[in-house]
Amino acid sequence: MEEKFEGLERAFNPRTVVVIGDKMENNNYSFLRALATFQGTVYSVNIDPKEFPGIDALGVKNYTRLLDVPAPIDYAIVAVPREVTPLILEDCIQKKVGGVTLFTSGFAETKTNKGIELADKISKMAKDAGLNLIGPNCMGIFNPRIGLKNSPAQYAGDGGSVGFISQSGGHAINFSLIGYDNGIKISKLVSYGNGYVLDSTDYCEYLLQDHETNIIALYIEGIKDGRRFFNLLNKTNNKKPILIWKGGQTLEGSRATASHSGSLLESNFMWETVIKQCGAIKIDSLEELIDTVMMLLYTPPVKENRVGLISLSGGQCVNMTDVFSKRGLTAHLLTDRSYKKLSSTLALVGASYKNPIDLGGNLSLAEKTRRSLLGRDDIPSRERLLDITLEILDNDENIDSVVIEMSADLMRWFQLSFPSFAEYFYNTLSHFKKHSRKPIIVITPPSRGDTGTIEMKRNLFERGIANFPSFSRGADALKKVVGYYQRRL
């Protein structure tokens, strides 16, 4: 076990990387270009003289055989024809490489005699030698902190706390990119494909002891040793949140996984039982995975389902209440003390404040109009309406989480009469997050054009505030996280 982890540590945190077989014609030197940000040393191994000028232009030293590379190699990326892989792996074994990603496909998943024969051969070679073989048919490792990427599109130099283990290269890259746009930064990621030698359980063991990883997410199509996987999760389910997205939940989906990664058909009922018993979080899509991880990252633990809802229009009040209530998240009545404070603050002109609380009209009214409606001269200014409302919800024992709706269109509309509204809105939410033990999330419904919404999301993530593009996505994520903490706490 220690030797395996030592090799994986070298592969996930390498100082030297070699790319074997990268070509201009096939992928425009995709792997070598992705490593332009790598903080260590990159080497190339290629025997085709036509490729030498292109590799040299990238500033990478090329050799015609791995054993000729003058430095120890921590991590190798192999993209050669499948017939050549045994020869390359033999050199990796002799070179004592820490870990090898085999990008090459065409093995057992083809169901051909040749593919199965080659799969058996390379598996035996790697196991006998103790070589950490990642794949085949995969994209390998992504560690943004040191600029180790498996796609040129990925970011570098900004590591986070979320580990992702994926049997799919596409899901791995999409999660890293879309996740980053949603405030999720990767600690370490691995796309492991067919998983002949190292399976999801091995990577999960590694990430459970990795001090940079606080949340672990998995996309799995199949697993080789279900008992070992279950025992690991069952033993460590309180150590770090674990999210499991099982591909192939239907008969048709299972057939697709068999051709994609060679995974065997497995009972979806079995998977649901395992996930439930080990205390993990069941996930059914990339969208759901990103939303739930974001909720875990940006909100404090909560194990009760009573939500305080704040909207900016009457129609949205009804809609958001329906959506959250259908998920079992109740818009509980506030305490009498809270209603007394609200009634002395809000001008009730066709608006509700029972829960949900409709702040739209009150924020639009000028102080003079609000004073007249309330019959008082000492009312709080509208610059205090949102923070007073949030303070009331924070102190109300009937509320566990706070949800507020704000679209880019509404933001622009409020700023017409309240020019500093955006700054006030962000600062007020930031203050609540810093001083409250209750989660706060923002729903940003669709608006005309995307520019305003993108800007809103950026401002919210900069302040560490979870936000979702629809009531349903926010409600689903909150429900999953509440359920997780109910089982755990």
C-alpha positions as CSV (number, residue, x, y, z in Angstrom):
1,M,0.0,0.0,0.0
2,E,2.8,2.4,0.9
3,E,4.6,1.7,-2.4
4,K,1.4,2.3,-4.4
5,F,0.7,5.6,-2.6
6,E,4.3,6.7,-3.1
7,G,3.9,6.1,-6.8
8,L,0.6,7.9,-6.9
9,E,2.0,10.8,-5.0
10,R,4.8,11.1,-7.6
11,A,2.2,10.9,-10.4
12,F,-0.2,13.5,-8.9
13,N,2.6,15.8,-7.8
14,P,5.4,15.2,-10.4
15,R,8.5,17.1,-10.9
16,T,9.2,15.5,-14.3
17,V,6.7,14.5,-16.9
18,V,7.2,12.7,-20.2
19,V,4.8,12.6,-23.1
20,I,5.2,9.5,-25.4
21,G,3.8,9.5,-28.9
22,D,2.1,13.0,-29.0
23,K,1.5,14.0,-32.7
24,M,0.6,17.1,-34.7
25,E,-1.7,15.2,-37.1
26,N,-3.8,13.4,-34.4
27,N,-4.3,16.1,-31.8
28,N,-2.0,19.1,-32.5
29,Y,0.3,18.1,-29.7
30,S,-2.6,18.4,-27.2
31,F,-0.8,16.8,-24.3
32,L,2.5,18.8,-24.8
33,R,0.6,22.0,-25.2
34,A,-1.4,21.3,-22.0
35,L,1.9,21.0,-20.2
36,A,3.0,24.5,-21.2
37,T,2.0,25.6,-17.7
38,F,3.6,22.7,-15.8
39,Q,6.0,23.9,-13.1
40,G,8.4,21.0,-13.5
41,T,10.3,19.6,-16.5
42,V,8.6,18.2,-19.6
43,Y,10.2,15.7,-22.0
44,S,9.0,14.1,-25.2
45,V,9.6,10.6,-26.6
46,N,8.8,10.2,-30.3
47,I,10.5,8.2,-33.0
48,D,8.9,10.0,-36.0
49,P,11.4,12.5,-37.6
50,K,8.5,14.4,-39.0
51,E,7.4,15.3,-35.5
52,F,10.8,16.6,-34.3
53,P,10.4,20.2,-35.6
54,G,7.0,20.6,-34.1
55,I,8.1,19.3,-30.7
56,D,11.2,21.4,-30.8
57,A,9.1,24.5,-31.5
58,L,7.2,23.9,-28.3
59,G,10.5,24.1,-26.4
60,V,10.4,20.5,-25.4
61,K,13.4,18.2,-25.6
62,N,12.6,15.0,-27.6
63,Y,14.2,11.6,-27.3
64,T,13.6,8.5,-29.4
65,R,13.4,6.2,-26.4
66,L,12.3,6.7,-22.8
67,L,15.4,5.0,-21.4
68,D,17.5,7.8,-23.0
69,V,15.9,10.5,-21.0
70,P,18.6,11.6,-18.5
71,A,16.3,12.3,-15.6
72,P,14.1,10.2,-13.4
73,I,10.5,10.4,-14.6
74,D,7.6,10.8,-12.1
75,Y,4.7,10.7,-14.6
76,A,4.3,9.5,-18.1
77,I,1.5,10.1,-20.6
78,V,1.4,7.5,-23.3
79,A,-0.4,8.0,-26.6
80,V,0.8,5.3,-29.0
81,P,-0.9,2.6,-31.1
82,R,-2.2,-0.2,-28.9
83,E,0.2,-2.8,-30.4
84,V,3.2,-0.7,-29.2
85,T,2.0,-0.4,-25.6
86,P,3.7,-3.5,-24.1
87,L,7.1,-2.2,-25.4
88,I,6.5,1.3,-23.9
89,L,5.3,-0.1,-20.6
90,E,8.4,-2.3,-20.4
91,D,10.6,0.9,-20.7
92,C,8.4,2.6,-18.1
93,I,9.0,-0.3,-15.7
94,Q,12.8,-0.2,-16.3
95,K,12.8,3.5,-15.8
96,K,10.8,3.2,-12.5
97,V,8.2,5.7,-13.6
98,G,5.9,6.7,-10.7
99,G,2.7,6.6,-12.7
100,V,1.7,6.0,-16.3
101,T,-1.5,7.4,-18.0
102,L,-2.3,5.2,-21.0
103,F,-4.4,7.4,-23.3
104,T,-4.5,4.7,-25.9
105,S,-7.8,2.8,-26.4
106,G,-8.9,-0.3,-28.3
107,F,-8.4,-3.0,-25.6
108,A,-11.0,-5.2,-23.9
109,E,-13.8,-2.7,-24.5
110,T,-13.7,-3.7,-28.2
111,K,-14.7,-7.3,-27.3
112,T,-12.1,-8.5,-29.9
113,N,-9.6,-11.3,-29.3
114,K,-6.7,-8.9,-30.1
115,G,-8.0,-6.2,-27.8
116,I,-8.6,-8.7,-24.9
117,E,-5.2,-10.3,-25.4
118,L,-3.4,-7.0,-25.2
119,A,-5.5,-5.9,-22.2
120,D,-4.4,-9.1,-20.3
121,K,-0.8,-8.6,-21.3
122,I,-0.4,-5.0,-20.2
123,S,-2.4,-5.6,-17.0
124,K,-0.1,-8.5,-16.0
125,M,3.0,-6.5,-16.8
126,A,1.9,-3.6,-14.7
127,K,0.7,-5.7,-11.7
128,D,3.8,-7.9,-11.7
129,A,6.1,-4.8,-11.7
130,G,4.0,-2.7,-9.3
131,L,3.6,-0.1,-12.0
132,N,0.8,2.5,-11.3
133,L,-1.0,2.2,-14.6
134,I,-3.8,4.7,-15.1
135,G,-6.3,3.6,-17.8
136,P,-6.1,2.7,-20.6
137,N,-8.6,4.8,-22.6
138,C,-8.4,7.8,-20.3
139,M,-7.1,11.4,-20.0
140,G,-5.1,11.0,-16.8
141,I,-4.3,13.5,-14.1
142,F,-5.1,17.2,-13.5
143,N,-3.4,19.1,-10.7
144,P,-3.9,22.8,-11.4
145,R,-1.8,23.9,-8.5
146,I,1.4,22.8,-10.3
147,G,0.0,23.4,-13.8
148,L,-0.3,19.7,-14.6
149,K,-3.2,19.5,-17.1
150,N,-4.8,16.9,-19.3
151,S,-6.4,19.5,-21.7
152,P,-5.0,22.9,-22.9
153,A,-8.4,24.4,-22.1
154,Q,-8.0,23.8,-18.3
155,Y,-6.8,26.5,-15.9
156,A,-3.6,26.4,-13.9
157,G,-2.0,27.8,-10.8
158,D,-5.3,28.0,-8.8
159,G,-5.8,24.8,-6.9
160,G,-8.8,24.1,-4.6
161,S,-10.1,21.4,-2.3
162,V,-12.3,19.2,-4.5
163,G,-11.0,15.9,-5.8
164,F,-12.7,14.2,-8.8
165,I,-12.3,10.6,-9.8
166,S,-13.9,9.9,-13.2
167,Q,-14.1,6.9,-15.5
168,S,-15.0,9.3,-18.3
169,G,-12.4,11.7,-19.7
170,G,-15.1,14.0,-21.1
171,H,-16.9,14.3,-17.7
172,A,-13.5,14.9,-16.0
173,I,-12.6,17.8,-18.3
174,N,-16.2,19.2,-18.3
175,F,-16.3,19.1,-14.5
176,S,-13.0,20.9,-14.2
177,L,-14.1,23.7,-16.6
178,I,-17.7,24.1,-15.8
179,G,-17.0,23.7,-12.1
180,Y,-14.4,26.4,-12.2
181,D,-17.0,28.8,-13.7
182,N,-19.2,27.9,-10.7
183,G,-16.6,28.6,-8.0
184,I,-15.3,25.0,-7.7
185,K,-11.5,24.6,-7.8
186,I,-9.9,21.2,-8.1
187,S,-7.3,19.8,-5.7
188,K,-6.6,16.7,-7.8
189,L,-8.5,15.0,-10.7
190,V,-8.0,11.7,-12.4
191,S,-9.7,10.2,-15.5
192,Y,-9.0,6.5,-15.3
193,G,-11.0,4.9,-18.2
194,N,-11.0,1.1,-18.2
195,G,-9.1,0.9,-14.9
196,Y,-7.2,-2.3,-15.5
197,V,-4.8,-1.9,-12.6
198,L,-6.0,1.0,-10.5
199,D,-9.7,1.3,-9.9
200,S,-11.9,4.0,-8.3
201,T,-11.2,2.5,-4.9
202,D,-7.5,3.1,-5.2
203,Y,-7.9,6.7,-6.1
204,C,-10.5,7.2,-3.4
205,E,-8.1,5.8,-0.8
206,Y,-5.4,8.2,-2.0
207,L,-7.7,11.3,-1.9
208,L,-9.0,10.4,1.5
209,Q,-5.5,10.8,2.9
210,D,-4.6,13.8,0.7
211,H,-4.5,16.9,2.9
212,E,-5.4,19.2,0.0
213,T,-8.7,17.4,-0.7
214,N,-11.8,18.1,1.5
215,I,-14.6,16.8,-0.9
216,I,-14.4,13.8,-3.1
217,A,-16.6,13.3,-6.2
218,L,-16.8,10.2,-8.4
219,Y,-18.2,9.3,-11.8
220,I,-18.3,5.5,-12.0
221,E,-19.5,3.2,-14.8
222,G,-18.4,0.0,-13.1
223,I,-16.2,-1.4,-10.3
224,K,-14.1,-4.4,-10.0
225,D,-14.2,-5.1,-6.2
226,G,-17.5,-3.9,-4.9
227,R,-17.0,-5.2,-1.4
228,R,-13.6,-3.4,-1.0
229,F,-15.2,-0.2,-2.3
230,F,-18.1,-0.5,0.1
231,N,-15.9,-1.2,3.0
232,L,-13.7,1.8,2.3
233,L,-16.7,4.2,2.0
234,N,-18.4,2.7,5.1
235,K,-15.3,3.1,7.1
236,T,-14.6,6.6,6.1
237,N,-18.0,8.2,5.4
238,N,-17.6,10.8,8.1
239,K,-14.1,11.8,7.1
240,K,-14.9,13.7,3.9
241,P,-18.1,14.2,1.9
242,I,-18.2,11.7,-1.0
243,L,-20.5,12.2,-4.0
244,I,-21.2,9.3,-6.4
245,W,-22.5,9.7,-9.9
246,K,-23.2,6.2,-11.3
247,G,-23.2,6.0,-15.1
248,G,-25.4,3.3,-16.7
249,Q,-28.4,3.3,-14.3
250,T,-30.7,1.9,-17.0
251,L,-30.4,-1.2,-19.1
252,E,-29.7,0.9,-22.2
253,G,-27.1,3.0,-20.2
254,S,-25.4,-0.1,-18.9
255,R,-25.0,-1.3,-22.5
256,A,-23.4,2.0,-23.3
257,T,-20.9,1.8,-20.4
258,A,-19.9,-1.7,-21.6
259,S,-18.8,-0.3,-25.0
260,H,-17.3,2.9,-23.5
261,S,-15.1,1.5,-20.7
262,G,-15.8,-2.2,-20.8
263,S,-17.7,-2.1,-17.5
264,L,-20.0,-4.9,-16.5
265,L,-23.7,-4.6,-16.1
266,E,-24.6,-3.9,-12.5
267,S,-27.9,-3.5,-10.6
268,N,-28.9,0.1,-10.1
269,F,-30.7,-1.0,-6.9
270,M,-27.4,-2.4,-5.6
271,W,-25.7,0.9,-6.2
272,E,-28.5,3.0,-4.6
273,T,-28.3,0.7,-1.5
274,V,-24.5,1.0,-1.3
275,I,-24.6,4.8,-1.6
276,K,-27.3,5.1,1.1
277,Q,-25.7,2.7,3.5
278,C,-22.3,4.2,3.3
279,G,-23.6,7.8,3.8
280,A,-22.5,9.1,0.4
281,I,-24.5,11.5,-1.7
282,K,-26.2,10.1,-4.8
283,I,-25.8,12.2,-7.9
284,D,-27.5,11.7,-11.3
285,S,-25.9,14.4,-13.6
286,L,-23.0,16.7,-14.1
287,E,-25.3,19.6,-13.4
288,E,-26.4,18.1,-10.1
289,L,-22.8,17.2,-9.2
290,I,-21.6,20.8,-9.7
291,D,-24.6,22.2,-7.7
292,T,-24.2,19.9,-4.8
293,V,-20.4,20.4,-4.6
294,M,-20.9,24.1,-4.7
295,M,-23.4,23.9,-1.8
296,L,-21.0,21.9,0.3
297,L,-18.2,24.3,-0.5
298,Y,-19.9,27.6,0.2
299,T,-22.4,26.9,3.0
300,P,-22.1,25.8,6.6
301,P,-23.6,22.5,7.7
302,V,-27.3,22.4,8.1
303,K,-29.5,19.4,9.0
304,E,-33.0,20.9,9.2
305,N,-35.2,21.8,6.2
306,R,-36.9,25.1,7.2
307,V,-36.1,27.8,4.7
308,G,-36.6,31.6,4.8
309,L,-37.5,32.8,1.3
310,I,-36.9,36.3,0.0
311,S,-38.2,37.4,-3.3
312,L,-38.4,40.6,-5.3
313,S,-41.9,40.0,-6.8
314,G,-45.2,38.4,-5.9
315,G,-45.2,35.9,-8.7
316,Q,-41.7,34.6,-7.9
317,C,-42.7,34.3,-4.2
318,V,-45.4,31.8,-5.2
319,N,-43.1,29.9,-7.6
320,M,-40.1,29.6,-5.3
321,T,-42.4,28.5,-2.5
322,D,-43.9,25.7,-4.6
323,V,-40.5,24.5,-5.8
324,F,-38.8,24.4,-2.4
325,S,-41.9,22.8,-0.8
326,K,-42.1,20.1,-3.4
327,R,-38.5,19.1,-2.3
328,G,-39.6,18.9,1.4
329,L,-38.0,22.2,2.2
330,T,-40.7,24.0,4.1
331,A,-41.3,27.8,4.1
332,H,-42.0,27.7,7.8
333,L,-43.9,30.5,9.5
334,L,-41.7,32.9,11.5
335,T,-42.0,33.7,15.1
336,D,-44.3,36.4,16.3
337,R,-41.3,38.4,17.3
338,S,-40.0,38.4,13.8
339,Y,-43.4,39.4,12.3
340,K,-43.6,42.3,14.7
341,K,-40.2,43.6,13.5
342,L,-41.1,43.1,9.9
343,S,-44.4,44.9,10.2
344,S,-42.7,47.9,11.6
345,T,-40.2,47.9,8.7
346,L,-42.1,47.0,5.5
347,A,-44.7,49.1,3.7
348,L,-47.3,46.4,2.9
349,V,-48.5,47.4,-0.5
350,G,-49.7,44.2,-2.2
351,A,-46.7,42.4,-0.8
352,S,-46.3,39.4,1.5
353,Y,-44.0,39.0,4.5
354,K,-45.3,35.8,6.1
355,N,-42.6,33.6,4.3
356,P,-41.8,34.1,1.6
357,I,-41.0,37.7,2.1
358,D,-41.6,40.0,-0.9
359,L,-39.1,42.9,-0.7
360,G,-39.5,44.1,-4.3
361,G,-42.0,46.9,-3.8
362,N,-40.5,48.0,-0.5
363,L,-37.1,48.4,-2.1
364,S,-38.6,50.5,-4.9
365,L,-40.5,52.9,-2.7
366,A,-38.8,56.2,-1.8
367,E,-38.5,57.0,1.9
368,K,-41.1,59.7,1.7
369,T,-43.7,57.3,0.3
370,R,-42.8,54.5,2.7
371,R,-43.1,57.0,5.7
372,S,-46.5,58.0,4.5
373,L,-47.7,54.4,4.0
374,L,-46.5,53.3,7.4
375,G,-47.6,56.5,9.1
376,R,-44.2,57.0,10.7
377,D,-41.2,59.3,10.4
378,D,-38.6,57.0,12.0
379,I,-38.7,54.1,9.5
380,P,-35.3,52.5,8.4
381,S,-34.0,53.7,5.0
382,R,-34.3,51.3,2.1
383,E,-30.5,51.0,2.4
384,R,-31.3,49.0,5.5
385,L,-34.3,46.9,4.3
386,L,-32.4,43.8,3.1
387,D,-29.9,43.6,6.0
388,I,-32.8,44.1,8.6
389,T,-34.7,41.3,6.9
390,L,-31.7,39.0,6.9
391,E,-31.0,39.8,10.5
392,I,-34.6,38.9,11.4
393,L,-34.3,35.6,9.6
394,D,-30.9,34.9,11.1
395,N,-32.3,35.3,14.6
396,D,-35.5,33.4,14.0
397,E,-35.4,29.9,15.5
398,N,-37.9,28.6,12.9
399,I,-35.5,29.2,10.0
400,D,-32.5,27.1,9.1
401,S,-31.4,28.4,5.7
402,V,-32.0,31.6,3.7
403,V,-32.8,31.8,0.0
404,I,-32.9,35.0,-1.9
405,E,-33.9,35.6,-5.5
406,M,-32.2,38.2,-7.6
407,S,-32.0,38.3,-11.4
408,A,-29.8,40.5,-13.5
409,D,-32.9,42.3,-14.9
410,L,-34.1,43.1,-11.3
411,M,-30.6,44.3,-10.4
412,R,-30.6,46.8,-13.3
413,W,-34.2,47.9,-12.5
414,F,-33.4,48.6,-8.8
415,Q,-30.3,50.6,-9.8
416,L,-32.4,53.0,-11.8
417,S,-33.8,54.5,-8.6
418,F,-31.2,53.1,-6.2
419,P,-27.8,53.6,-8.0
420,S,-25.8,52.0,-5.2
421,F,-28.1,48.9,-5.0
422,A,-25.6,46.4,-6.4
423,E,-22.9,47.3,-4.0
424,Y,-25.4,47.3,-1.1
425,F,-26.8,43.9,-2.2
426,Y,-23.4,42.2,-2.4
427,N,-22.0,43.8,0.8
428,T,-25.2,42.9,2.8
429,L,-25.0,39.2,1.7
430,S,-21.3,39.1,2.4
431,H,-21.8,40.4,5.9
432,F,-24.6,37.8,6.5
433,K,-22.3,35.0,5.4
434,K,-19.5,36.1,7.6
435,H,-21.6,36.5,10.7
436,S,-24.3,33.9,10.4
437,R,-24.2,30.1,11.0
438,K,-27.1,29.7,8.6
439,P,-26.5,28.9,4.9
440,I,-27.5,31.6,2.4
441,I,-28.0,30.9,-1.3
442,V,-28.9,33.2,-4.2
443,I,-31.1,32.2,-7.1
444,T,-30.3,34.1,-10.3
445,P,-33.2,33.3,-12.7
446,P,-32.7,33.9,-16.5
447,S,-32.5,37.5,-17.7
448,R,-32.2,39.2,-21.1
449,G,-28.7,38.4,-22.3
450,D,-26.1,36.6,-20.2
451,T,-23.6,39.4,-19.4
452,G,-25.4,40.7,-16.3
453,T,-25.9,37.2,-14.9
454,I,-22.3,36.2,-15.4
455,E,-21.2,39.4,-13.7
456,M,-23.6,38.6,-10.8
457,K,-22.2,35.1,-10.4
458,R,-18.6,36.5,-10.4
459,N,-19.5,39.0,-7.6
460,L,-21.2,36.3,-5.6
461,F,-18.4,33.7,-5.9
462,E,-15.8,36.3,-5.0
463,R,-17.7,36.7,-1.7
464,G,-18.1,32.9,-1.2
465,I,-21.9,32.9,-1.8
466,A,-23.5,29.8,-3.5
467,N,-25.8,30.7,-6.4
468,F,-27.9,28.8,-8.8
469,P,-29.6,29.6,-12.1
470,S,-33.1,28.2,-11.1
471,F,-35.2,27.6,-8.0
472,S,-35.2,23.8,-8.8
473,R,-31.4,23.5,-8.9
474,G,-31.0,25.5,-5.7
475,A,-33.7,23.5,-4.0
476,D,-32.3,20.1,-5.2
477,A,-28.8,20.9,-4.0
478,L,-29.9,22.2,-0.6
479,K,-32.1,19.1,-0.1
480,K,-29.2,16.8,-0.9
481,V,-26.8,18.6,1.5
482,V,-29.4,18.7,4.3
483,G,-29.9,15.0,3.9
484,Y,-26.2,14.4,4.0
485,Y,-25.8,16.3,7.2
486,Q,-28.9,14.7,8.8
487,R,-27.2,11.3,8.3
488,R,-23.8,12.5,9.5
489,L,-24.4,14.9,12.4
